[in-house]
Amino acid sequence: MAAVNATQTDYWHFLFVELADPRTNDWFLIKSPLPLLSILGCYLLFVLSWGPRFMRDRKPFKLERTLLIYNFIQVALSVWMVYEGVCIWREYSWRCQPVDWSRTPKAYREARSVYVYYIAKITELLDTIFFVLRKNDRQVTFLHVYHHTVMPMISWGTSKYYPGGHGTFIGFINSFVHIIMYSYYFLSAFGPQMQKYLWWKKYITNLQMIQFCCAFIHQTQLLYTDCGYPRWSVCFTLPNAVFFYFLFNDFYQKSYKKKQAAAAQAKANAKALENNNNNNNNSCAKDLNAAAQLTAAQKKAL
């Protein structure tokens, strides 16, 4: 038994200490996967079970001020990460970029940016919690919950083992998309009076699908270019990019395309009904006119 415990300890040490980047391994929520898994477990229990039961007989919370502050912070955080990405990627190869394992200020800056991105993914779990508290159940979809569960896990692995290099491109473009997305949420939190200015909502989903295409193309370069960044990472990034693309595309089709088709069909039906009414009115007018002429002829004959 002691030998088994020793083997398990050695395996744990090898997996979560020896393989990890020593620069980031002692940072908050990085050293062990257990804290993150606990957070995600509580998140899933709340949004799928505890939260809906808690809100079942309660009125939805408004949370206007909370949402304004939260979305503003997310926009500011995303702007900062895009700025960091621009500064870092000015000297990077778009084809293939290895991780800078040194302890230079530039290398630490890159590692810090990856870590902040990871922390941001954890804070974004509040998106779903706010949906539950406001009883926006239709927004708690499989796509939403899956996306918010998987991204912190991927970001944790990146921060712990490869905080920099080729994979940072995904975080860079994702942060850019989030500037626009959380700006929309920030403006919509002001209330219904803002809706007429938010006609561009559907284009956010288009932008999200474009980012997955860009991520897929960028990651495929690892298949035929060797710069020291692990090629095996494409086993996770490529299928995930494809899966996310089809999930978001399905959401787009259901949320916008089908609604547009239904609206077009309703408009066509209304037009057909109007034409039918006009034809009926014309027919009635002709019948009345014929009857009037017949009556006039009969009177004249008398």
BELBEL-V910525 format. One record per pair of residues at least 6 apart in sequence whose C-alpha atoms are under 7 Angstrom apart, sorted by the first residue. I is the first residue (numbers start at 1). J is the second residue. If there is no record, write none. Layout:
I/J
I/J
This chain:
16/31
16/32
19/161
20/160
20/161
21/160
21/161
24/159
24/160
25/31
25/160
29/35
29/36
30/156
30/160
40/149
47/128
47/129
47/132
51/132
52/132
55/133
60/133
60/134
60/135
61/133
61/134
62/134
64/189
67/189
68/186
68/189
71/182
71/185
71/186
72/186
74/182
75/179
75/182
75/183
78/175
78/176
78/178
78/179
79/179
81/113
81/172
81/175
82/172
82/175
82/176
84/113
85/172
88/110
95/221
96/166
96/221
96/222
96/225
96/227
97/165
97/166
97/227
97/229
98/165
98/166
98/227
98/228
98/229
99/162
99/164
99/165
99/229
100/107
100/164
100/165
101/107
110/164
111/163
111/164
114/159
114/163
114/164
115/159
118/152
118/155
118/156
121/151
121/152
122/152
125/148
128/140
131/137
131/139
131/140
143/247
166/229
170/215
173/211
174/211
177/207
177/208
181/204
187/194
188/194
188/195
205/248
205/252
209/245
209/248
212/241
212/245
215/241
216/238
216/241
219/234
219/238
222/231
223/231
